[in-house]
Amino acid sequence: MSETKIRIRDNGPFLVEGPVTLEDSEGNSYTIDKPTIALCRCGESDNKPFCDGKHKHCGFTSQERANAT
């Protein structure tokens, strides 16, 4: 089985690489058949939960770093 990796992009989306199943708040599951998906963090995407690039124009900033706790 392939490994799933999530990369945090400065001022941009979460990039999810590898096999993933997305489940919405109603419990509906969707298997994503793409090598990489981008999940919106700015809240402005017209294609939520996926990123459509609006973070580049809405002033979204975030430079989070992974914190091993």
Backbone as CSV, one residue per row, in Angstrom:
resi,resn,N_x,N_y,N_z,CA_x,CA_y,CA_z,C_x,C_y,C_z
1,MET,0.845,-1.191,0.000,0.000,0.000,0.000,0.882,1.242,0.000
2,SER,0.507,2.216,-0.791,1.268,3.453,-0.878,1.070,4.312,0.355
3,GLU,2.032,5.156,0.604,1.992,6.061,1.746,1.260,7.342,1.376
4,THR,0.494,7.884,2.313,-0.160,9.170,2.130,0.665,10.232,2.833
5,LYS,0.885,11.352,2.156,1.705,12.435,2.697,0.917,13.734,2.571
6,ILE,0.945,14.568,3.613,0.294,15.885,3.586,1.378,16.942,3.715
7,ARG,1.429,17.848,2.723,2.393,18.946,2.758,1.642,20.251,2.983
8,ILE,2.142,21.058,3.901,1.548,22.366,4.200,2.271,23.402,3.352
9,ARG,1.539,24.081,2.500,2.129,25.119,1.653,1.981,26.472,2.332
10,ASP,3.092,27.220,2.454,3.004,28.567,3.002,2.005,29.384,2.196
11,ASN,1.088,30.023,2.892,0.085,30.902,2.290,-0.771,30.200,1.238
12,GLY,-0.911,28.887,1.353,-1.670,28.142,0.362,-2.333,26.913,0.951
13,PRO,-2.640,25.943,0.107,-3.435,24.777,0.521,-2.615,23.702,1.218
14,PHE,-3.325,22.708,1.735,-2.714,21.452,2.142,-2.651,20.586,0.892
15,LEU,-1.486,20.056,0.557,-1.354,19.133,-0.563,-1.346,17.720,-0.009
16,VAL,-2.276,16.899,-0.460,-2.400,15.519,0.002,-1.972,14.621,-1.139
17,GLU,-0.913,13.855,-0.906,-0.360,12.969,-1.931,-0.591,11.527,-1.521
18,GLY,-1.011,10.719,-2.448,-1.204,9.303,-2.166,-2.675,8.960,-2.050
19,PRO,-2.954,7.710,-1.718,-4.350,7.273,-1.639,-5.074,7.955,-0.478
20,VAL,-6.295,8.404,-0.752,-7.061,9.088,0.298,-8.555,8.875,0.052
21,THR,-9.284,8.747,1.152,-10.737,8.729,1.118,-11.210,9.966,1.861
22,LEU,-12.047,10.754,1.228,-12.574,11.982,1.816,-13.982,11.696,2.318
23,GLU,-14.266,12.062,3.568,-15.593,11.847,4.144,-16.176,13.186,4.558
24,ASP,-17.407,13.479,4.112,-18.038,14.744,4.470,-18.748,14.636,5.822
25,SER,-19.350,15.721,6.258,-19.974,15.773,7.583,-21.203,14.879,7.710
26,GLU,-21.737,14.414,6.580,-22.881,13.504,6.608,-22.449,12.043,6.528
27,GLY,-21.132,11.810,6.477,-20.624,10.444,6.427,-20.486,9.871,5.032
28,ASN,-20.717,10.690,4.013,-20.534,10.237,2.632,-19.046,10.161,2.320
29,SER,-18.584,9.013,1.822,-17.171,8.811,1.524,-16.915,8.855,0.029
30,TYR,-15.784,9.455,-0.324,-15.376,9.556,-1.718,-13.913,9.149,-1.813
31,THR,-13.621,8.185,-2.663,-12.241,7.799,-2.906,-11.685,8.723,-3.972
32,ILE,-10.590,9.370,-3.665,-9.971,10.308,-4.599,-8.961,9.542,-5.439
33,ASP,-9.155,9.557,-6.748,-8.305,8.817,-7.663,-7.382,9.771,-8.421
34,LYS,-6.607,10.548,-7.672,-5.633,11.474,-8.245,-4.345,11.325,-7.446
35,PRO,-3.191,11.584,-8.042,-1.947,11.449,-7.288,-1.814,12.500,-6.185
36,THR,-2.367,13.701,-6.408,-2.286,14.789,-5.422,-3.568,15.604,-5.469
37,ILE,-4.077,15.976,-4.283,-5.194,16.919,-4.212,-4.769,18.088,-3.330
38,ALA,-5.367,19.242,-3.558,-5.092,20.441,-2.773,-6.363,20.810,-2.024
39,LEU,-6.253,20.878,-0.694,-7.397,21.232,0.149,-7.311,22.697,0.558
40,CYS,-8.413,23.418,0.383,-8.489,24.846,0.681,-8.282,25.113,2.168
41,ARG,-7.504,26.151,2.476,-7.373,26.619,3.859,-7.880,28.042,4.026
42,CYS,-8.028,28.795,2.931,-8.407,30.203,3.054,-9.908,30.396,3.220
43,GLY,-10.697,29.402,2.808,-12.151,29.500,2.917,-12.825,30.204,1.760
44,GLU,-12.076,30.633,0.771,-12.639,31.399,-0.341,-12.885,30.579,-1.610
45,SER,-12.461,29.344,-1.655,-12.599,28.526,-2.856,-14.056,28.341,-3.252
46,ASP,-14.321,28.383,-4.543,-15.654,28.080,-5.064,-15.846,26.576,-5.239
47,ASN,-14.803,25.802,-4.953,-14.836,24.354,-5.133,-14.455,23.634,-3.838
48,LYS,-14.905,24.177,-2.699,-14.568,23.580,-1.409,-14.978,22.121,-1.350
49,PRO,-14.209,21.276,-0.739,-13.050,21.552,0.098,-11.756,21.660,-0.690
50,PHE,-11.843,21.681,-2.016,-10.636,21.724,-2.834,-10.224,23.165,-3.115
51,CYS,-8.934,23.358,-3.255,-8.365,24.684,-3.529,-8.581,25.049,-4.995
52,ASP,-8.948,26.305,-5.250,-9.050,26.783,-6.631,-8.134,27.989,-6.880
53,GLY,-7.215,28.249,-5.950,-6.239,29.323,-6.125,-6.657,30.673,-5.580
54,LYS,-7.828,30.790,-4.999,-8.306,32.089,-4.502,-7.425,32.653,-3.378
55,HIS,-6.668,31.776,-2.690,-5.798,32.238,-1.611,-4.782,33.270,-2.120
56,LYS,-4.484,33.239,-3.395,-3.511,34.169,-3.974,-4.043,35.592,-4.041
57,HIS,-5.369,35.756,-3.987,-5.975,37.071,-4.188,-6.794,37.576,-3.004
58,CYS,-6.954,36.757,-1.957,-7.826,37.172,-0.846,-7.050,37.631,0.386
59,GLY,-5.728,37.628,0.307,-4.936,38.084,1.438,-4.661,37.008,2.475
60,PHE,-4.917,35.755,2.155,-4.677,34.663,3.103,-3.182,34.510,3.367
61,THR,-2.830,34.444,4.637,-1.447,34.174,5.014,-1.419,33.137,6.121
62,SER,-0.488,32.229,6.016,-0.275,31.215,7.041,1.049,30.532,6.747
63,GLN,1.883,30.437,7.740,3.169,29.760,7.599,3.338,28.788,8.752
64,GLU,2.370,27.871,8.862,2.388,26.890,9.946,3.537,25.911,9.761
65,ARG,4.041,25.424,10.896,5.077,24.422,10.890,4.598,23.236,11.715
66,ALA,5.023,22.050,11.323,4.655,20.851,12.064,5.278,20.927,13.455
67,ASN,4.501,20.518,14.451,4.949,20.558,15.831,4.819,19.154,16.417
68,ALA,5.927,18.524,16.655,5.897,17.185,17.236,5.617,17.302,18.727
69,THR,4.447,16.832,19.138,4.099,16.906,20.563,3.929,15.545,21.148
